[in-house]
């Protein structure tokens, strides 16, 4: 099968790697040029350019829309709907399925025990944008699958600053820095291993017609190991690294709210605080219970992330790098 992957961040890269490992072929569309890679056809440009999009779509049998925007609800509102619509229009014209990674933001109100099929319950502007994007997909004639994931861990999360658990806990401990806890450290919190999300999206692309049925759209949960608290993650990473446990910095919710009025990142983080200061549990859905996609164990997912953080730090050591700053979530 030939996949078009739009965006080559932490999720897009994992989709590419898994697709190639499975024997499929890949085209990658990204805004900035990159050196040629074995087995990958590359197209550079803006997906809002019809000529660029048409070139990228050549030969594709499924589309993976793994692009995103700056972590600011105002930017999401302005940029994401037209970009998704351009992809949906092109896919519908060619009869191709589109698979989207999705966060829990649209379901924050139900996140303490999120079951597949729950209705939207956004609690901030980002969640409202996600609800609108899901509605746009549902109403569009293109066949769409949205795969919901929790906070991400995995090798491709390292160094991106785009995943809270990786950037604030794992990478900081590996770097010898004091970890940072965002939220209630004792609340259970699901972590989705990015390779599992990639495998789920590829499975969804290969079986989109069956999974979406007559509706032509479906929202599914990514296979994810059972939720554990951040205290368990701290203990596991300290043990894996052999570093002496250190008391983490904790971000008080009242301080986050106070900063929200003057700092964009604090505002956006405050908006999803319900996912961190309370339980955030992504329950198994069809992909696990019926399609047989089992998640990587929690221990293995953490171990792989730690090993990648170690490797990256060893490579960057001559340049004096520090743990990556957090910039996004999901």
N, C-alpha and C positions, 0 to 999 in steps of 0.2 A: 504494500500500500504506500502511496506517496502522500506525505503530510506537509502542509504549509504551516510553519510555526511563526507566528507574528510576535516578535519580542524575544529577546535572548537574555532575560534576567534569570533569577534563581529558579523559576518554574520552567521557562522556555528551554533553558540549558538542559534540565533534567529530562524533558520530553524528547529533545533531540538525541541525547545519549541513549535513552531507552529504545527509541524507535530504531536507531541504527543497530543497537545490540539485537533487536528482534528481527533484523534483516530487512526492514523497511527503508525507504528513501525519504529525503527531507529537503525542502526548500525553506530558507530562513529569510524573513523580511525584517529589516531593522533600519532605524533612521540613520545610524552612523556606519561607515564602512569598517570592515574587519578583514584581517588576513584570511586567505582561502583556507578551508578546512577539508580534510579528506572525507569524501562521501557526502558533502553538503553543497547544495546549490544556493548561492547567496544573491539576494536582491537588496539594494540599498535605496532608501527614499521614504517619503511620507505616505502612509497608507491613504491619506485623503487625496492624493494625486491619482486619478483614475488610470493613468498609463502605468504608474508604478504598481498599483494593485493588480492590474490585468497581467502584467509580466509575472508577478509573484504567484498568481493563481494558475499559471500554465502547468498542466499536468497534475495538479493537486486533486486528491480524492477526499481529503478531509482537512478542515481548518482548525488550528488551535490558537485561539485569541488570547495570548498570554502577555499582552502589552498592558501598561498601566500609566499612571501620571503622578506628578508630584503629590506628596502626602498633604493635601489641602482640599477640603470639601468644595471650596469655591472653584478650584482648578478641575476637580473631578466633574462638577456640574457643567462646566464650560466645555471640557475636552472629551470626556468619555462617551456621552450619548452619540454625538455625530461620528466619532471614530468607530464605535460598535456598529452603527447603522450602515456605514460604508461597507464594512465587512459583511454584514448580513445581506445587504442588497446584492453584492457580488456573488455571495454563496447561493442565494435564492435563484439568481439568474442561471447559475450553472448546476443547480440541484445538489449542492454539497452540504454536508453537515458541518456545524460550527460548535466546537467544544470550548467552554469558558471555565477557568478556575474561578471560584467564588469564595468570599469570606463569610464569616458569621455576622457581619455588621448589620445586615438586613433583618437578622433574627435575634438581636441582642436581648430583647425582652423575654425570650424563651430559652436563652443560652444556658441556663443552669441545668437543663436536661433537654437538649434539642433533638427532637425526633424528626426523621425524614417526612416531609409533607407538611410541616408546620407552616402556618401563615406568617407573613411579615410582621415584625415587631421592632422597627428601628427605634433607637433612642438618641440619635444625633443626626447631623446633616449628612455625614458620610453614609450612614445606614439608609437615609432617605434616597440618596443617589443610587445606592445598590438596589433598592426596591424598584426604582424607576427603570434601571437597566434590566432587571429581571422581567419587568412588565413589557418592555420594548422587545425583548427576545420572545416572550410568550405570544405577543401579538403579531410578530413578523412571520411571513410565509416560509422563511428559512427554517430548516430543522436544527434545533438547538439543544445542547445538553450543558447544564451548569453543574459543576462539581464543587461542593462546599467543603472547605478545609478549615481547620483551626489554625492557631499559631504554628509556624513552620519551623522544622529542624531538618538537618540533612546537609550533606557536603556543599551543595550549591548555595546554601544560605550564608555560609561563612564569608565574612568580609563585605557583605552587601549592606549591613545596617538595616536590613528590611524585615527582620524577624526578632521579636523581643527576647525570647528565651535564648536564642543563639547569641545575640549581640550583648545582652545585659548580664547573662549568667555564664554561658559556656565559654565564649571567647574571652571574657574578662578573667575568668579563673585560669584558663590556659595561659593568658598573658601575665599572670601573677598579680593581677589587679583585684581590687575588692569588688565582688559582684554587686549588682543592683537589683533589688526586688521592686517590681511594679505590681501593686495589688496585694491581696491577702496571701501570704506565703503558704497558708494551710488549706486554701481552697483548691479542690481538684480542678485541673486545667488540662484539657486535651491538647496534645501535640500531634500534628500531622507530619509524617516523614515525607519530604518532597519526592523522593523516588516512588513512593506509594501513590502520591497524587498524580505523578506523571503516568504511571502504569494504568491508573484508573481512567485518565483522560484518553489515553490511547485505546483502551478497551471500549470506552464510550464511543470513540470515533469509528471503530471497526463494527460496532453493533448499534449504531445510532438509530436506525430505522426500527429495530425491535424494541429498544429501550424507550423511545419516545412514543411509539404507537401512533394512533390516529391524531393525538393532540399535536404532535410535531415538536413538542418541547417537554423537558423534564428537568427537575432539580434533584440531584442525588448527593449523597454524602461520601466523601473520600474515605477509604479504609484508614482507620486510625486506632492506635493502641488505646486501651482503657486509660482514662484520665488519672493523673497523679498530681499531687501538690508541688509547688515550687521548692518546698523543703526537701522533697525526695530528689528533685533535680540537682539541687545544691550538693546534697550528700553524694550522689552518684558521680558528679563531675569532680568533686574533690578526691573521691576514691580513685577514679580513673587516672587522674593527673598525678596523684601522690602528693598533692600540695596540702599544707596544713589548713584545715578549715578556718575561714575568717567570717566574722559576722558581716552580713551584707548591709549595704546602705538600703534603707527603705524609703520609698517616696510616699509621704502622707497624702491622702486624697485631698485634704483641705489645702495643702500647698499647691497641688496640681491645679485645683480650681482657681486658686488665687492668681496663678501664673497664666491661666487660660486667657485672661483679658488682655495680656500684653505680649504673649508669645504664641506664634502659630502652632508649633509642634506641641506645646503644652495644651493648647485648646483642642487639638485633634486627639491627643492622648486622653484628655479628660472625657472626650465624647464617647470613648469605648471603655471607660473605666468599669462599666458593668460586666465586661468580659474578664476582668482581672481582680476586682475587689469582691467578687462573688464567684461561686462555681461556674465553670464554663465547660460543658460536657457535650461533645458531639457523639450522638449515638450511632451505632452501625445501621446501615441501610441496605438497599437492594444489592449494591455492588459487592458487599461482603456476605450478606445473608443468602442471596440467591445466585449471584454471579460467581461466587467463590474466590473473590479477591481478598486474601487475608493480609492484614497490615504487618509490617515489620514489627518485631517486639520493641517495646519501649526501650529496653536496655540496649538493643542493637542500634536503634535509631540514634540514641544519645552517644553511644560509642563511636559510630561513624562520624558524627558531627565533631566530637572531640578530636578524633584523629585528623580530620581535615583542618581543624583549627590549629593543631600542632604543626601539620605540614606547612600550612600557609605562614605561620609565624616563623618557622625555620627558614623558609624562603625569603621572608621579608626582614629577617633579623639584621642583615648588613645595612639595611636602610633605616633601622631604628623604628619600625612600625609599632603602633599600639593597637589595642583592641578597637574594632570598628565602632564608630558612634551609631546609635540607633537613629534611623530616619523614618522608617515605616514599620508597619506591622506585620499583618494579616493573619 
